[in-house]
Amino acid sequence: MKFSRLMLGTVQFGLRYGINNMQGQPSPEKVGEILRAAADGGINVLDTARNYGESEEVLGKVLHDTGLEKHFRIVSKVKFFPEGIAPEEVPGWIETSVRTSLGFLKRDRLDGLLLHDEKDLPYFSRLSAALENGWTDAVGASLDSVAGSPEKYTSQLMMAQVPGNILDRRFRKTAKEIKSRGGAVFVRSVYLQGLLFKPAAELEEKFAPVLAVRNRLEALSREAGMLPAELYFRYLLSLPTVDCVLTGVDSVEQLRQNLEVASRGALPADVLAEIERIVPELPEKYVRPSCWGSL
């Protein structure tokens, strides 16, 4: 399957998302404008999930109303499993989740179906029914943490969505293995949910290690003659194990800015080498947003 280099995230269409999101959830009219701009810019794949609020409902309606339903491939995720779900209930939960997604999206088939979190990986084998019933072309998982050794399931994944910004290298090995088997890898959290741009004065002392590295990267971007945002974005475009860089936007302007930066392609080899020298292996607690509350 051929995906565009950029993948449009749609969590913003169903929820207010991101620590720097000041505009809130866009209206259906704005969603339509964003999707049209994405299509015009060459993006052909969308990321969504049952747990993204109204995202799938909004997408289904807007894609139909704009006539863009056949342009985009869609990758969605199974709704989070209830705590303590009985094994015999898992197939029914997956079927209900997928059928609901297809109904809201007004589709007969997904281009990819992922488990929403590594804690759901023990249920991965149950996704085979989605393939057998023609509900999706491929199955995989969205991963967030290296705790619990999710890599033991890597050999089973046809695709994966992983965090992988300039500070976060936790899933490099996972991505390499999946790509070696012809699978697809989508990388999210380009700007670490806005943390890479948060004014230093607004960052708590607990983020001091991140700020120290960020300062050096900002200096590198000046030396390279580009803004930090371009350095961060093009870094991911430089990775051979990445099929799509997932980017979420709140406006057409943001999307066009991303498209313009992406058009410049991979970073020069010397800049990439300097990034490798600057960025250490940061502990997961600094690069995983769900851990920030416990810092």
Phi and psi restraints in degrees (value plus and minus 20) as a CYANA .aco file:
   2 LYS   PHI    -127.0   -87.0
   2 LYS   PSI      97.2   137.2
   3 PHE   PHI    -129.1   -89.1
   3 PHE   PSI     129.8   169.8
   4 SER   PHI     -87.2   -47.2
   4 SER   PSI     138.8   178.8
   5 ARG   PHI     -82.8   -42.8
   5 ARG   PSI     -52.5   -12.5
   6 LEU   PHI    -125.3   -85.3
   6 LEU   PSI     122.1   162.1
   7 MET   PHI    -139.3   -99.3
   7 MET   PSI     110.5   150.5
   8 LEU   PHI    -109.4   -69.4
   8 LEU   PSI      98.7   138.7
   9 GLY   PHI     -99.4   -59.4
   9 GLY   PSI     125.1   165.1
  10 THR   PHI    -143.9  -103.9
  10 THR   PSI      -5.4    34.6
  11 VAL   PHI     -80.1   -40.1
  11 VAL   PSI     -53.0   -13.0
  12 GLN   PHI     -84.1   -44.1
  12 GLN   PSI     -42.4    -2.4
  13 PHE   PHI     -94.2   -54.2
  13 PHE   PSI     -38.2     1.8
  14 GLY   PHI    -139.2   -99.2
  14 GLY   PSI     -34.5     5.5
  15 LEU   PHI    -166.2  -126.2
  15 LEU   PSI     138.4   178.4
  16 ARG   PHI     -99.3   -59.3
  16 ARG   PSI     106.0   146.0
  17 TYR   PHI    -163.5  -123.5
  17 TYR   PSI     119.8   159.8
  18 GLY   PHI      78.6   118.6
  18 GLY   PSI     116.0   156.0
  19 ILE   PHI     -90.7   -50.7
  19 ILE   PSI     -34.5     5.5
  20 ASN   PHI    -127.8   -87.8
  20 ASN   PSI      -8.8    31.2
  21 ASN   PHI     -98.9   -58.9
  21 ASN   PSI      86.9   126.9
  22 MET   PHI    -123.1   -83.1
  22 MET   PSI     -25.9    14.1
  23 GLN   PHI    -119.3   -79.3
  23 GLN   PSI     -34.1     5.9
  24 GLY   PHI      55.8    95.8
  24 GLY   PSI    -187.4  -147.4
  25 GLN   PHI     -93.8   -53.8
  25 GLN   PSI     106.6   146.6
  26 PRO   PHI     -90.6   -50.6
  26 PRO   PSI     132.9   172.9
  27 SER   PHI     -91.3   -51.3
  27 SER   PSI     141.1   181.1
  28 PRO   PHI     -75.5   -35.5
  28 PRO   PSI     -55.2   -15.2
  29 GLU   PHI     -83.6   -43.6
  29 GLU   PSI     -62.0   -22.0
  30 LYS   PHI     -89.0   -49.0
  30 LYS   PSI     -56.5   -16.5
  31 VAL   PHI     -80.4   -40.4
  31 VAL   PSI     -62.7   -22.7
  32 GLY   PHI     -80.7   -40.7
  32 GLY   PSI     -61.4   -21.4
  33 GLU   PHI     -85.1   -45.1
  33 GLU   PSI     -59.9   -19.9
  34 ILE   PHI     -85.6   -45.6
  34 ILE   PSI     -64.7   -24.7
  35 LEU   PHI     -84.6   -44.6
  35 LEU   PSI     -58.6   -18.6
  36 ARG   PHI     -84.7   -44.7
  36 ARG   PSI     -63.1   -23.1
  37 ALA   PHI     -84.5   -44.5
  37 ALA   PSI     -57.3   -17.3
  38 ALA   PHI     -84.3   -44.3
  38 ALA   PSI     -65.5   -25.5
  39 ALA   PHI     -82.6   -42.6
  39 ALA   PSI     -64.4   -24.4
  40 ASP   PHI     -83.8   -43.8
  40 ASP   PSI     -49.0    -9.0
  41 GLY   PHI    -107.2   -67.2
  41 GLY   PSI     -17.6    22.4
  42 GLY   PHI      75.1   115.1
  42 GLY   PSI     -17.6    22.4
  43 ILE   PHI     -96.8   -56.8
  43 ILE   PSI     112.0   152.0
  44 ASN   PHI    -147.6  -107.6
  44 ASN   PSI      -7.6    32.4
  45 VAL   PHI    -161.8  -121.8
  45 VAL   PSI     119.3   159.3
  46 LEU   PHI    -139.1   -99.1
  46 LEU   PSI     126.7   166.7
  47 ASP   PHI    -131.8   -91.8
  47 ASP   PSI     110.9   150.9
  48 THR   PHI    -168.0  -128.0
  48 THR   PSI    -192.9  -152.9
  49 ALA   PHI    -189.3  -149.3
  49 ALA   PSI     135.9   175.9
  50 ARG   PHI     -82.9   -42.9
  50 ARG   PSI     -48.1    -8.1
  51 ASN   PHI    -108.8   -68.8
  51 ASN   PSI     -10.9    29.1
  52 TYR   PHI    -114.3   -74.3
  52 TYR   PSI      26.6    66.6
  53 GLY   PHI      38.1    78.1
  53 GLY   PSI    -142.4  -102.4
  54 GLU   PHI    -114.9   -74.9
  54 GLU   PSI      -8.0    32.0
  55 SER   PHI     -73.5   -33.5
  55 SER   PSI     -70.1   -30.1
  56 GLU   PHI     -86.3   -46.3
  56 GLU   PSI     -59.3   -19.3
  57 GLU   PHI     -82.1   -42.1
  57 GLU   PSI     -66.0   -26.0
  58 VAL   PHI     -83.0   -43.0
  58 VAL   PSI     -65.5   -25.5
  59 LEU   PHI     -79.4   -39.4
  59 LEU   PSI     -68.0   -28.0
  60 GLY   PHI     -77.6   -37.6
  60 GLY   PSI     -65.5   -25.5
  61 LYS   PHI     -89.1   -49.1
  61 LYS   PSI     -68.0   -28.0
  62 VAL   PHI     -87.9   -47.9
  62 VAL   PSI     -60.8   -20.8
  63 LEU   PHI     -81.6   -41.6
  63 LEU   PSI     -59.0   -19.0
  64 HIS   PHI     -86.9   -46.9
  64 HIS   PSI     -66.4   -26.4
  65 ASP   PHI     -86.6   -46.6
  65 ASP   PSI     -50.5   -10.5
  66 THR   PHI    -112.2   -72.2
  66 THR   PSI     -26.4    13.6
  67 GLY   PHI      54.7    94.7
  67 GLY   PSI      -0.5    39.5
  68 LEU   PHI    -120.4   -80.4
  68 LEU   PSI     -13.2    26.8
  69 GLU   PHI     -81.3   -41.3
  69 GLU   PSI     -48.4    -8.4
  70 LYS   PHI    -110.7   -70.7
  70 LYS   PSI     -29.0    11.0
  71 HIS   PHI     -98.2   -58.2
  71 HIS   PSI     -59.4   -19.4
  72 PHE   PHI    -118.5   -78.5
  72 PHE   PSI     118.4   158.4
  73 ARG   PHI    -102.2   -62.2
  73 ARG   PSI     131.4   171.4
  74 ILE   PHI    -152.2  -112.2
  74 ILE   PSI     110.7   150.7
  75 VAL   PHI    -133.8   -93.8
  75 VAL   PSI     105.1   145.1
  76 SER   PHI    -144.5  -104.5
  76 SER   PSI     159.8   199.8
  77 LYS   PHI    -153.2  -113.2
  77 LYS   PSI     127.8   167.8
  78 VAL   PHI     -87.5   -47.5
  78 VAL   PSI     120.4   160.4
  79 LYS   PHI     -79.1   -39.1
  79 LYS   PSI     122.6   162.6
  80 PHE   PHI     -69.0   -29.0
  80 PHE   PSI     115.1   155.1
  81 PHE   PHI     -94.3   -54.3
  81 PHE   PSI     122.0   162.0
  82 PRO   PHI     -83.9   -43.9
  82 PRO   PSI     128.2   168.2
  83 GLU   PHI     -80.0   -40.0
  83 GLU   PSI     108.4   148.4
  84 GLY   PHI      54.7    94.7
  84 GLY   PSI       1.3    41.3
  85 ILE   PHI     -80.0   -40.0
  85 ILE   PSI     117.6   157.6
  86 ALA   PHI     -92.7   -52.7
  86 ALA   PSI     122.4   162.4
  87 PRO   PHI     -72.3   -32.3
  87 PRO   PSI     -58.4   -18.4
  88 GLU   PHI     -90.9   -50.9
  88 GLU   PSI     -34.3     5.7
  89 GLU   PHI    -110.5   -70.5
  89 GLU   PSI     -33.2     6.8
  90 VAL   PHI     -81.7   -41.7
  90 VAL   PSI     -68.1   -28.1
  91 PRO   PHI     -77.7   -37.7
  91 PRO   PSI     -61.5   -21.5
  92 GLY   PHI     -86.5   -46.5
  92 GLY   PSI     -57.6   -17.6
  93 TRP   PHI     -83.5   -43.5
  93 TRP   PSI     -64.7   -24.7
  94 ILE   PHI     -83.6   -43.6
  94 ILE   PSI     -65.6   -25.6
  95 GLU   PHI     -81.6   -41.6
  95 GLU   PSI     -64.7   -24.7
  96 THR   PHI     -82.2   -42.2
  96 THR   PSI     -63.1   -23.1
  97 SER   PHI     -81.5   -41.5
  97 SER   PSI     -68.2   -28.2
  98 VAL   PHI     -86.9   -46.9
  98 VAL   PSI     -64.7   -24.7
  99 ARG   PHI     -83.5   -43.5
  99 ARG   PSI     -56.0   -16.0
 100 THR   PHI     -85.5   -45.5
 100 THR   PSI     -64.3   -24.3
 101 SER   PHI     -78.7   -38.7
 101 SER   PSI     -68.7   -28.7
 102 LEU   PHI     -81.3   -41.3
 102 LEU   PSI     -57.8   -17.8
 103 GLY   PHI     -85.1   -45.1
 103 GLY   PSI     -68.5   -28.5
 104 PHE   PHI     -85.0   -45.0
 104 PHE   PSI     -58.3   -18.3
 105 LEU   PHI     -99.9   -59.9
 105 LEU   PSI     -28.5    11.5
 106 LYS   PHI      39.4    79.4
 106 LYS   PSI      27.0    67.0
 107 ARG   PHI    -150.8  -110.8
 107 ARG   PSI     137.7   177.7
 108 ASP   PHI    -115.1   -75.1
 108 ASP   PSI     -36.2     3.8
 109 ARG   PHI    -176.6  -136.6
 109 ARG   PSI     124.8   164.8
 110 LEU   PHI    -117.6   -77.6
 110 LEU   PSI     135.2   175.2
 111 ASP   PHI    -106.6   -66.6
 111 ASP   PSI     -35.0     5.0
 112 GLY   PHI    -184.6  -144.6
 112 GLY   PSI     122.7   162.7
 113 LEU   PHI    -149.7  -109.7
 113 LEU   PSI     103.1   143.1
 114 LEU   PHI    -137.2   -97.2
 114 LEU   PSI     128.6   168.6
 115 LEU   PHI     -90.7   -50.7
 115 LEU   PSI     129.3   169.3
 116 HIS   PHI    -104.3   -64.3
 116 HIS   PSI     -33.4     6.6
 117 ASP   PHI    -180.7  -140.7
 117 ASP   PSI     133.6   173.6
 118 GLU   PHI     -84.5   -44.5
 118 GLU   PSI     -41.9    -1.9
 119 LYS   PHI     -88.1   -48.1
 119 LYS   PSI     -36.0     4.0
 120 ASP   PHI    -111.5   -71.5
 120 ASP   PSI     -21.4    18.6
 121 LEU   PHI     -77.3   -37.3
 121 LEU   PSI     -51.1   -11.1
 122 PRO   PHI     -79.2   -39.2
 122 PRO   PSI     -37.7     2.3
 123 TYR   PHI    -115.9   -75.9
 123 TYR   PSI     -14.8    25.2
 124 PHE   PHI     -77.9   -37.9
 124 PHE   PSI     -60.5   -20.5
 125 SER   PHI     -79.3   -39.3
 125 SER   PSI     -44.1    -4.1
 126 ARG   PHI     -91.2   -51.2
 126 ARG   PSI     -36.5     3.5
 127 LEU   PHI     -91.3   -51.3
 127 LEU   PSI     -31.2     8.8
 128 SER   PHI     -77.4   -37.4
 128 SER   PSI     -50.1   -10.1
 129 ALA   PHI     -83.7   -43.7
 129 ALA   PSI     -52.9   -12.9
 130 ALA   PHI     -86.6   -46.6
 130 ALA   PSI     -54.4   -14.4
 131 LEU   PHI     -92.7   -52.7
 131 LEU   PSI     -65.7   -25.7
 132 GLU   PHI     -84.2   -44.2
 132 GLU   PSI     -54.1   -14.1
 133 ASN   PHI    -109.4   -69.4
 133 ASN   PSI     -18.3    21.7
 134 GLY   PHI      52.8    92.8
 134 GLY   PSI       3.5    43.5
 135 TRP   PHI    -100.8   -60.8
 135 TRP   PSI     -38.9     1.1
 136 THR   PHI    -174.4  -134.4
 136 THR   PSI     138.9   178.9
 137 ASP   PHI    -109.5   -69.5
 137 ASP   PSI     -41.9    -1.9
 138 ALA   PHI    -175.9  -135.9
 138 ALA   PSI     134.6   174.6
 139 VAL   PHI    -148.1  -108.1
 139 VAL   PSI     133.5   173.5
 140 GLY   PHI    -191.5  -151.5
 140 GLY   PSI    -169.5  -129.5
 141 ALA   PHI    -170.9  -130.9
 141 ALA   PSI     130.3   170.3
 142 SER   PHI    -117.3   -77.3
 142 SER   PSI     104.6   144.6
 143 LEU   PHI    -130.8   -90.8
 143 LEU   PSI     132.0   172.0
 144 ASP   PHI    -155.1  -115.1
 144 ASP   PSI     -49.6    -9.6
 145 SER   PHI    -153.5  -113.5
 145 SER   PSI     128.5   168.5
 146 VAL   PHI    -109.2   -69.2
 146 VAL   PSI     -25.7    14.3
 147 ALA   PHI     -87.7   -47.7
 147 ALA   PSI     121.4   161.4
 148 GLY   PHI      67.1   107.1
 148 GLY   PSI     -12.5    27.5
 149 SER   PHI      34.3    74.3
 149 SER   PSI      38.4    78.4
 150 PRO   PHI     -85.1   -45.1
 150 PRO   PSI     -35.9     4.1
 151 GLU   PHI     -82.9   -42.9
 151 GLU   PSI     -39.8     0.2
 152 LYS   PHI     -88.7   -48.7
 152 LYS   PSI     -33.0     7.0
 153 TYR   PHI    -120.3   -80.3
 153 TYR   PSI     -25.6    14.4
 154 THR   PHI     -75.1   -35.1
 154 THR   PSI     -58.8   -18.8
 155 SER   PHI     -84.4   -44.4
 155 SER   PSI     -34.6     5.4
 156 GLN   PHI    -115.8   -75.8
 156 GLN   PSI     -34.2     5.8
 157 LEU   PHI    -102.0   -62.0
 157 LEU   PSI     111.2   151.2
 158 MET   PHI    -106.4   -66.4
 158 MET   PSI     -43.5    -3.5
 159 MET   PHI    -176.0  -136.0
 159 MET   PSI     139.0   179.0
 160 ALA   PHI    -170.1  -130.1
 160 ALA   PSI     125.3   165.3
 161 GLN   PHI    -131.5   -91.5
 161 GLN   PSI     105.7   145.7
 162 VAL   PHI    -155.3  -115.3
 162 VAL   PSI     133.1   173.1
 163 PRO   PHI     -93.6   -53.6
 163 PRO   PSI     125.6   165.6
 164 GLY   PHI    -188.7  -148.7
 164 GLY   PSI      25.1    65.1
 165 ASN   PHI     -93.4   -53.4
 165 ASN   PSI    -196.6  -156.6
 166 ILE   PHI     -81.9   -41.9
 166 ILE   PSI     -40.8    -0.8
 167 LEU   PHI    -118.2   -78.2
 167 LEU   PSI     -30.9     9.1
 168 ASP   PHI    -138.3   -98.3
 168 ASP   PSI      87.3   127.3
 169 ARG   PHI    -133.5   -93.5
 169 ARG   PSI      -2.8    37.2
 170 ARG   PHI     -79.8   -39.8
 170 ARG   PSI     -52.7   -12.7
 171 PHE   PHI    -128.3   -88.3
 171 PHE   PSI       2.8    42.8
 172 ARG   PHI     -80.0   -40.0
 172 ARG   PSI     -65.6   -25.6
 173 LYS   PHI     -84.8   -44.8
 173 LYS   PSI     -61.4   -21.4
 174 THR   PHI     -79.8   -39.8
 174 THR   PSI     -67.1   -27.1
 175 ALA   PHI     -82.3   -42.3
 175 ALA   PSI     -62.4   -22.4
 176 LYS   PHI     -81.5   -41.5
 176 LYS   PSI     -62.0   -22.0
 177 GLU   PHI     -87.6   -47.6
 177 GLU   PSI     -63.4   -23.4
 178 ILE   PHI     -83.5   -43.5
 178 ILE   PSI     -62.3   -22.3
 179 LYS   PHI     -85.7   -45.7
 179 LYS   PSI     -53.9   -13.9
 180 SER   PHI     -84.3   -44.3
 180 SER   PSI     -41.2    -1.2
 181 ARG   PHI    -121.7   -81.7
 181 ARG   PSI     -10.1    29.9
 182 GLY   PHI      64.3   104.3
 182 GLY   PSI      -7.7    32.3
 183 GLY   PHI    -100.3   -60.3
 183 GLY   PSI     159.4   199.4
 184 ALA   PHI    -135.5   -95.5
 184 ALA   PSI     119.9   159.9
 185 VAL   PHI    -145.4  -105.4
 185 VAL   PSI     106.2   146.2
 186 PHE   PHI    -132.6   -92.6
 186 PHE   PSI     110.4   150.4
 187 VAL   PHI    -130.8   -90.8
 187 VAL   PSI     109.4   149.4
 188 ARG   PHI    -135.0   -95.0
 188 ARG   PSI     159.9   199.9
 189 SER   PHI      44.1    84.1
 189 SER   PSI      25.9    65.9
 190 VAL   PHI     -72.5   -32.5
 190 VAL   PSI     -63.6   -23.6
 191 TYR   PHI    -130.0   -90.0
 191 TYR   PSI       1.8    41.8
 192 LEU   PHI      32.1    72.1
 192 LEU   PSI      32.5    72.5
 193 GLN   PHI      31.8    71.8
 193 GLN   PSI      16.4    56.4
 194 GLY   PHI      69.6   109.6
 194 GLY   PSI     -26.7    13.3
 195 LEU   PHI     -84.5   -44.5
 195 LEU   PSI     -49.1    -9.1
 196 LEU   PHI     -90.2   -50.2
 196 LEU   PSI     -32.7     7.3
 197 PHE   PHI    -136.0   -96.0
 197 PHE   PSI     -28.7    11.3
 198 LYS   PHI     -78.4   -38.4
 198 LYS   PSI     109.4   149.4
 199 PRO   PHI     -72.2   -32.2
 199 PRO   PSI     116.7   156.7
 200 ALA   PHI     -74.3   -34.3
 200 ALA   PSI     -57.0   -17.0
 201 ALA   PHI     -86.4   -46.4
 201 ALA   PSI     -41.0    -1.0
 202 GLU   PHI    -114.2   -74.2
 202 GLU   PSI     -27.8    12.2
 203 LEU   PHI    -105.2   -65.2
 203 LEU   PSI     114.6   154.6
 204 GLU   PHI     -91.9   -51.9
 204 GLU   PSI     140.7   180.7
 205 GLU   PHI     -78.1   -38.1
 205 GLU   PSI     -46.4    -6.4
 206 LYS   PHI     -83.2   -43.2
 206 LYS   PSI     -39.3     0.7
 207 PHE   PHI    -115.4   -75.4
 207 PHE   PSI      -5.4    34.6
 208 ALA   PHI     -74.4   -34.4
 208 ALA   PSI     -63.5   -23.5
 209 PRO   PHI     -81.8   -41.8
 209 PRO   PSI     -57.2   -17.2
 210 VAL   PHI     -88.9   -48.9
 210 VAL   PSI     -63.3   -23.3
 211 LEU   PHI     -82.1   -42.1
 211 LEU   PSI     -57.9   -17.9
 212 ALA   PHI     -82.7   -42.7
 212 ALA   PSI     -62.6   -22.6
 213 VAL   PHI     -89.8   -49.8
 213 VAL   PSI     -60.5   -20.5
 214 ARG   PHI     -81.0   -41.0
 214 ARG   PSI     -59.5   -19.5
 215 ASN   PHI     -80.2   -40.2
 215 ASN   PSI     -59.3   -19.3
 216 ARG   PHI     -91.3   -51.3
 216 ARG   PSI     -55.8   -15.8
 217 LEU   PHI     -88.7   -48.7
 217 LEU   PSI     -57.4   -17.4
 218 GLU   PHI     -85.1   -45.1
 218 GLU   PSI     -57.5   -17.5
 219 ALA   PHI     -84.6   -44.6
 219 ALA   PSI     -60.1   -20.1
 220 LEU   PHI     -83.7   -43.7
 220 LEU   PSI     -60.1   -20.1
 221 SER   PHI     -83.4   -43.4
 221 SER   PSI     -57.4   -17.4
 222 ARG   PHI     -84.7   -44.7
 222 ARG   PSI     -62.8   -22.8
 223 GLU   PHI     -83.8   -43.8
 223 GLU   PSI     -53.4   -13.4
 224 ALA   PHI    -104.6   -64.6
 224 ALA   PSI     -24.1    15.9
 225 GLY   PHI      53.7    93.7
 225 GLY   PSI      15.9    55.9
 226 MET   PHI    -163.5  -123.5
 226 MET   PSI     141.7   181.7
 227 LEU   PHI     -94.8   -54.8
 227 LEU   PSI     134.3   174.3
 228 PRO   PHI     -74.4   -34.4
 228 PRO   PSI     -59.4   -19.4
 229 ALA   PHI     -78.1   -38.1
 229 ALA   PSI     -59.5   -19.5
 230 GLU   PHI     -87.6   -47.6
 230 GLU   PSI     -61.2   -21.2
 231 LEU   PHI     -80.0   -40.0
 231 LEU   PSI     -66.9   -26.9
 232 TYR   PHI     -84.4   -44.4
 232 TYR   PSI     -62.1   -22.1
 233 PHE   PHI     -91.3   -51.3
 233 PHE   PSI     -68.5   -28.5
 234 ARG   PHI     -90.0   -50.0
 234 ARG   PSI     -41.7    -1.7
 235 TYR   PHI     -78.5   -38.5
 235 TYR   PSI     -66.6   -26.6
 236 LEU   PHI     -88.1   -48.1
 236 LEU   PSI     -54.2   -14.2
 237 LEU   PHI     -88.2   -48.2
 237 LEU   PSI     -34.0     6.0
 238 SER   PHI    -107.8   -67.8
 238 SER   PSI     -30.1     9.9
 239 LEU   PHI    -106.1   -66.1
 239 LEU   PSI     101.0   141.0
 240 PRO   PHI     -88.6   -48.6
 240 PRO   PSI     -35.8     4.2
 241 THR   PHI    -110.0   -70.0
 241 THR   PSI     -16.1    23.9
 242 VAL   PHI    -127.0   -87.0
 242 VAL   PSI     101.6   141.6
 243 ASP   PHI    -100.9   -60.9
 243 ASP   PSI     -70.1   -30.1
 244 CYS   PHI    -151.6  -111.6
 244 CYS   PSI     119.7   159.7
 245 VAL   PHI    -117.9   -77.9
 245 VAL   PSI      97.8   137.8
 246 LEU   PHI    -104.8   -64.8
 246 LEU   PSI     104.6   144.6
 247 THR   PHI    -149.8  -109.8
 247 THR   PSI     110.2   150.2
 248 GLY   PHI    -124.7   -84.7
 248 GLY   PSI     121.5   161.5
 249 VAL   PHI    -154.3  -114.3
 249 VAL   PSI     139.3   179.3
 250 ASP   PHI    -127.9   -87.9
 250 ASP   PSI     -28.2    11.8
 251 SER   PHI    -174.3  -134.3
 251 SER   PSI     143.3   183.3
 252 VAL   PHI     -83.3   -43.3
 252 VAL   PSI     -57.5   -17.5
 253 GLU   PHI     -80.1   -40.1
 253 GLU   PSI     -65.4   -25.4
 254 GLN   PHI     -80.8   -40.8
 254 GLN   PSI     -62.6   -22.6
 255 LEU   PHI     -82.4   -42.4
 255 LEU   PSI     -65.6   -25.6
 256 ARG   PHI     -84.8   -44.8
 256 ARG   PSI     -54.2   -14.2
 257 GLN   PHI     -83.4   -43.4
 257 GLN   PSI     -63.0   -23.0
 258 ASN   PHI     -84.0   -44.0
 258 ASN   PSI     -62.3   -22.3
 259 LEU   PHI     -83.2   -43.2
 259 LEU   PSI     -59.4   -19.4
 260 GLU   PHI     -86.8   -46.8
 260 GLU   PSI     -62.7   -22.7
 261 VAL   PHI     -85.4   -45.4
 261 VAL   PSI     -63.6   -23.6
 262 ALA   PHI     -82.1   -42.1
 262 ALA   PSI     -50.0   -10.0
 263 SER   PHI     -84.8   -44.8
 263 SER   PSI     -36.5     3.5
 264 ARG   PHI    -102.8   -62.8
 264 ARG   PSI     -30.2     9.8
 265 GLY   PHI      54.6    94.6
 265 GLY   PSI    -177.7  -137.7
 266 ALA   PHI     -87.6   -47.6
 266 ALA   PSI     137.0   177.0
 267 LEU   PHI     -96.6   -56.6
 267 LEU   PSI     135.5   175.5
 268 PRO   PHI     -80.8   -40.8
 268 PRO   PSI     130.6   170.6
 269 ALA   PHI     -78.3   -38.3
 269 ALA   PSI     -57.3   -17.3
 270 ASP   PHI     -89.4   -49.4
 270 ASP   PSI     -53.4   -13.4
 271 VAL   PHI     -90.2   -50.2
 271 VAL   PSI     -61.6   -21.6
 272 LEU   PHI     -80.5   -40.5
 272 LEU   PSI     -61.7   -21.7
 273 ALA   PHI     -82.9   -42.9
 273 ALA   PSI     -58.6   -18.6
 274 GLU   PHI     -89.4   -49.4
 274 GLU   PSI     -55.5   -15.5
 275 ILE   PHI     -81.8   -41.8
 275 ILE   PSI     -63.7   -23.7
 276 GLU   PHI     -81.4   -41.4
 276 GLU   PSI     -53.9   -13.9
 277 ARG   PHI     -94.5   -54.5
 277 ARG   PSI     -55.6   -15.6
 278 ILE   PHI     -97.0   -57.0
 278 ILE   PSI     -63.3   -23.3
 279 VAL   PHI    -108.0   -68.0
 279 VAL   PSI     100.3   140.3
 280 PRO   PHI    -104.4   -64.4
 280 PRO   PSI     156.7   196.7
 281 GLU   PHI    -101.4   -61.4
 281 GLU   PSI      74.4   114.4
 282 LEU   PHI     -94.5   -54.5
 282 LEU   PSI     121.7   161.7
 283 PRO   PHI     -77.8   -37.8
 283 PRO   PSI     128.5   168.5
 284 GLU   PHI     -75.0   -35.0
 284 GLU   PSI     -52.0   -12.0
 285 LYS   PHI     -81.4   -41.4
 285 LYS   PSI     -43.2    -3.2
 286 TYR   PHI    -108.7   -68.7
 286 TYR   PSI     -45.4    -5.4
 287 VAL   PHI    -130.3   -90.3
 287 VAL   PSI     -18.6    21.4
 288 ARG   PHI    -132.8   -92.8
 288 ARG   PSI      85.3   125.3
 289 PRO   PHI     -71.8   -31.8
 289 PRO   PSI     -54.3   -14.3
 290 SER   PHI     -88.0   -48.0
 290 SER   PSI     -30.9     9.1
 291 CYS   PHI    -113.2   -73.2
 291 CYS   PSI     -31.6     8.4
 292 TRP   PHI     -83.1   -43.1
 292 TRP   PSI     -51.6   -11.6
 293 GLY   PHI     -84.7   -44.7
 293 GLY   PSI     -41.5    -1.5
 294 SER   PHI    -119.2   -79.2
 294 SER   PSI     -18.0    22.0
